[in-house]
Amino acid sequence: MRYLVIILIILGGLFMVSNQKDYKTVHFKNRYGITLAGNLYMPKNIDAKLPAIAVAGPFGAVKEQASGLYAEEMAKRGFITLAFDPSYTGESSGEPRDVASPDINTEDFSAAVDFLSNHPNVDPEKIGIIGICGFGGMGLNAASLDTRIKAVATSTMYDMSRVNANGYFDGMDAEKRYALRETLNKQRTEDFKNGTYAKGTGLPDKLNGDEPQFVKEYWEYYKTPRGFHKRSINSNGNWNMTSPLSFMNMPILCYSDEIRNAVLMIHGEKAHSRYFSEDAFKKLKGDNKELLIIEGANHVDLYDNMEKIPFDKMEEFFRKM
């Protein structure tokens, strides 16, 4: 049960901000009135409206981590890009802190599209999104709802509803799921009585050696200078213990088979999470959908390994918007 509630720990990646483009922090509201904070990257010497990409991921990471790395690199390639902190995390608003929602986090992508659609340098007919890990599933979910999203790329995707409801590798049956619901709903009663929100289990401060390999990979990223960030829940905190509840009962990707625009799904050959992308891809329809498996790559390689992340392919993909 311990590692089941690490389900919201997915992705990040620190990077050095380049001086090759303009960069500024922006704020915009989603449909629920939550103010989101984002970093906007602008290519140099703009002389026409440009295609744009919103980037997020994953739950618990911040815009200064992997989403920023992706946004910075795609801006070098001529796209206006926006890496943003999801609701209730990072520098975005929302109370209580450190909580997630399949509805609101899907909405966060559409709010980013709202912002980009109204930017004077953006071609509103050429807006795409990149969702990394837990926000890969949210991005795919957003693309099934928001027809303004002309292309969506997912990188090392998690289906957060599936992993919360079924556990890793679908190892949780109905009896175990009921027991988890009992535990989490009991905690709700305690949270209300105490006026606070108890925290769930996150990454340990130190490894004892018997953790699953994927937990070791997360730790080596989030808990070391490689990916640590003080505002990242995955690095420096814990999600609220009751955060999984809505995901357990509200599956995302129900209408992913109705996505008409282009989809590129990227996953590592050796990633423990590979089955999320493979199964989600099977549901997609149309000849503008592609699953790209990166040879030799594990889950964490697609956080920040510039030799593994297929940016050339992503550029080619988004140029077709």
N, C-alpha and C positions, 0 to 999 in steps of 0.2 A: 504493500500500500504506500510505502514511503515514496517510491519513485513515481507513482501514479500522480501525485500532487506536485511533481515538478513539471507537469504538462505544459505550463505556460512559459517555460524557460527556453527561448529559442532565438538566437542570432544577435549579432552586433558586429563591430569592427572599427576601431579607431583609425584615423588617417590624418595626414597633414593637409591643411587647406592650401590649395595651390594659389599662386598669384596670377594664373593665366585667365581668370575670369572675374566678374563681379560677383559678390556674395553678400547677402543681407538677410537678417531675420525678419520674417513677416508674420502677421497674425490674421486669422480669419475664423469665422464661426461655422459650425455645422448646423444641421437642421434642428438639433436639440438645444441650441444656444450655447454650446460649449466652445470656448475659444481655443483654437489649435495654434500652436507655434510651429513655424517651419523655417528652413533655410532655403532661400531661393538662389539658384546658380544661373548666371547669365553668361552666355558666350560673348566674346569680344566682337566689336565692330558689327553690330546688328544693323542690317539695312533693309530688312523685310520681316514680315511676321513669320515666326518659326514654330515648328512642332514642339510640343512640351510633354514632359513625363513627370508624374507624381510617384514618389517612392516612399514605402514604409516597411518596417519590419525589424524584428518581430515584436511580439508581446514582451514588454520589459526592457527592450533596447530603446535607445534614444537616437535622435537625428544626427548626433555626432558620431554614431557608430556605423554599422554597415549601410544603412540607407543613405547616409551622407557620402560614403565611399562610392556607392553606385551612382548617386546623383552627380557627384563631382566628375566622375569619369565620363558619364554621358553628356555632361555640359561641355567637356573638352571636345566632344564629337559633334557639337553644333546644336544640341537640344537645350531648351530652357527647362530646368529641372527643379523640383521642389521635394525636399526630404522633410518629413514632418513627424512630430511626436503625436502618437495617438491620444485620444481622450483619456483623462485621469492619470497620465504618465508624463514624465519629463517636464518640459516647460509649458505644456498645454494645461488648460484648466479642467475642472470637473471634480466634484466631491461625491463620495469619499475618494481618497487617492488609492492607487494600486489595485484597481478593479478593472475587469474586462467585460465586454458585451458583444455577442455575435451581431446584434443589430447596430449598435452605436459604432463599433469599430469598422463595420462595412460602410456605414454612413460617412465615416471620416474620409474615405477615399473619394466619395462623391463631393464632399465639401472641398477637397483639394481641387477637384475638377471645376467646381463653382469658381474658385479663386483664379485658376489658370484661364478659364474661359473668358474672364473679364480683364485679363492683363493685356495692356495695349500692344505688347510685342508677341503675343501668342496667337497662332492660327487656331481658332476654337474648333475647327473641323479636323485637327490633327493632334489630339490629346490621348496619350496612353498612360498606363500605370505599370509599376513594377512592385510586386509583393514578395517579400523575402520571408521564408520559413512560415511562422504562424500567420503572417500577413499575406503569404501567398494564397492561402485558402480564402482569406478575406478579400483579396484582390479579384480572385476568380468569382467570388460571390458578388462583388460589386459590378463586375462586367456583365453578369447575368441580369442585373437590374438596371444599370445606367447605360443607355444606348449612346451617350456622348463619348464613352470610352471606346476608342477606335482600335486599340490593341492592348493586350495585357500579357506581361511576362511574369511567370512565377519562378522563383529560384529556391531550391531545396525546401519545397512546400510541406507544411503540415496542414491537415484538416483538423482544426482545433475542436470541432464538435465531436468528431469521431474519436479522437484520442481521449477526450474527457469522458465520453459516454462508454467507451469500450476498453479504455486502457491502451498501453503500448502493445502493439502487435495483436490487437483485438483480444487481449487476454482476460477481459472482465466479462463475466456472464451476468444474467439478470439478478441472481442472488447477491453477487458482489456489488453490483450497481445499486441495488436497494439498500444494502448496508452502508454504502458511501453516502447515499441520499440521507439516510437516518443520521449519520455523523454530521454532515454539513448543515442539515436543518436544525439539529440540536445546537450547533454553534451559532446559528442565527439568533436563537432565543437568548443565548449568553451574550452575544454582541449587543443586542437591544438592551438587555439588563445593565451591561457594563458601560454602554455609551461609546464603545470603541469597537474596532474590527480586529479580531485575532488574525495573526499572520500564518500562512501556510508554510510548508517545507520548501526551502529553496536549495541552492547549491551549498554544500558544506564549505566551511572556511579552509579545511584541510581534507585531503583525500586519505582514506585508510587503506586503499588498495583493492578492496573487494567490490567497488562500485561497477555497474555496467560500463562497457567501453564508451558508449555515447555520453554518459555522465562525465567521464574523465575528459572527453573531448570538449564538452561544454566548459568544464572547470578550467581547463588549460587556456581557454579563450577568455572567459568572463572574469576570472579571478586572478589574472596575471596582467602585466603591463600591455600585453598584446591587444587586449580588448576592453580592459576595465574602464568604466566611466562612473563618476560619482553619482550621476542622476539615473543610472540604469538600475532598474529593479533586479535584473539578472546578476549584476555585479555587486550591488550594494544594498540589497533589501530583499523583501519577499512579497509575493502577491497576497491579497486578503484570502483567508482560508476558504471563504464561501464563493470565491470568484468562479469556480467551475460550474456552479449550479445551472446557470442559464444555458451554457454550452451543452450540458448533458441532455437538455430537453428541447433544444431548438437547433436542429441540424442546418448547417449551411450547405451550399452546393445542390440544393434540391432542383434548381432550374438551370444548372450549368449546361445542360444539353440544348438550351435555347440560345446560347451565346452565338451570335451571327458573325461578330467581328473576329479578328485574328487572335490566336492564343499560342504562346510559346512557353512550354513547361520545361524547366531545366532541373536536373537532379544528378547527384553523384552516383557513380556505379556502386560504390561501397558504402553508401549512406544507409544507416539503420532506418531512415524515414522514406526510403525510395518508394515503398509501396503506396504511400499517399499520392504521389504524382502519377504513378502507373495506373492506379485504380480510378483516379479522377479523370485522367486522359481518356480512358475507355468510354466514358460517358459523353465526351464531346462529339459534336457532329460537324461535318463540313471538311473541305480539303484545305482550309486555311488554319488548321490546328497541327502543332508539332510537339513531340516529346523528344528532348535532347538529353541523352545520358552521357555524362562526362566521365571518360575512362579513368579509372583509378582514384576518383575523388570520393572523399567521405562527406558527411553532412557539413562539418565545420569548414572544409576547404572552400566552400562557396560563400563563406562569410567575408573573407578578406584576401584569399590567395589569388593574386592578379594573374598568375599563370594558369589557373583553373577556371576562373569566371570567364565565360565566353563573350566578352564585350564586343568583339567584331561581329559575332552572330547577332547580338542584341541590336547593335547599330543597324545592321542590314534589315532586321525585322521591323524596327520602328520607322525606318525610312519609307516603308511601304504604306504607312498610314494614309 
